[in-house]
Amino acid sequence: ARLRPATPRAERVSREAAAPPSPVAAPAAVETPSVAPLEAQAAAGLESLTMPDGGRLSAKRLETPRDRLFGNMYSETLPAEGLLFVGGEEVDGFIWQKNTLVPWDYVITDSKGAVTQVITEAPPSPPDTPWGKVGLLPYHGSHSLTLPAGEAARRGLKPGVVIPELAGRVERREVPALAAQAMSGESGMTAVLDHFANMPDAYSELEDLLVILRREGGRDALARFYDGALSRPEFRRNFHEGTLSRFDLSLWAARTHPNRLLAVALRALIFWPKTFVHESGHYLAYLLFGVRPRKFRVFVTGGGFVQAPEGTKLRPWQQAFVSAAGPLLQLVTGLALMSAGMPAFEAVANGSAHAALDAGEIVSVLLGYLYALTAVPSGSQDIPDGAWALGHRRFSAEMNWRRETGMFGGTYRILGQMLVTESAGTEPPGWRNEAGRVLGEGPEPPPQNTR
């Protein structure tokens, strides 16, 4: 089960270099008693929570984006007495019941730890449930606690009661405080890296952090952050890497492409203009609706984002148009480039071989094909964002989940599978092992290609 914010993100992003972000998870695996010392529980990723009945509850904390992605799917038991997701600011959203085998209780709290909602015995949506009929339950809050069905009532959890350990646990923190922590020492740097590893969509905050690190800590502070970040898969699977490369390309290249600066330059030459066109589509769409974006970023790694001012409100159809504008402008540009270069190929067809040697026209056609054919994959996040804005929430949640798992193929294949049938589809190889790893029931999966 996963939690999906109902409010579309202000950031529009093209996904050349990353797996985005999106929803957050609600969890689950093998029951363990909560009698271990608090230090031992913390080391095992467990938290001891104070219950209204005066007792304690041991909950396993979902710590990585990968753990949150798989949550309590395919599980009938929990790894502890509960499963805890610590979220960000309070939002209105939906709990997505994908691949749940048994009913669960979901306890939602606000940023102060006060229970805002209790969903009891949520109906399961087994793996054979068509994606168009998977349970989608509305919620409002910051954090979630998953419990076996009936446990919330037994523990006295109801709206208004407070779980003190969840007070003040909102993940988004002031950037200057994060920068000071990062420069305080190795443990501080590790804590800040953990913070951003669990927030794959925090591009703007990461950018602001790097500005402070470069200004106050110099290149050495940036280098230490790069070394820590690029050793973690979470930073190599998403746009964090694009932000890193933007601030110091030589540092990034030395750590990702040793002795291959030419390859980096060629990648930038080919993909930077394409991403610029894509992001320009989002930017122009915002301007069309009277919104001047706060940030416009394009990375040499092939990704970028446009960020609207905080609090921007658009109508659903306007938000969907902004999402579609990037892929559409990229497609139109590709077709225009192909058209401009066609004289070279027409010359070949007419037997005028010397005219076909016009390098500019040939390059124009090749780039046109590249732009046009990658318009949809570049919008792999724009498509579900637009669908969400228009109210097609199950489609959005399903596509995001299939894309983020990395087990269902590329964007064209995912869309084809989903549009041809609403069935759950063939279970991808390694899925049960991955879900079992999150719940403590399976082996560690082999490393994935994060490039």
PyMOL commands that set and color helices and strands:
alter all, ss='L'
color gray80, all
select helices_A, chain A and resi 38-43+65-70+131-133+151-154+164-166+175-182+186-197+203-229+233-236+240-247+249-256+261-288+316-349+353-357+359-373+375-378+382-389+393-405+411-420+431-438
alter helices_A, ss='H'
color red, helices_A
select strands_A, chain A and resi 2-5+11-14+24-25+46-50+56-61+82-85+91-96+104-109+115-122+136-141+143-148+295-298+304-307
alter strands_A, ss='S'
color yellow, strands_A
deselect
rebuild
show_as cartoon
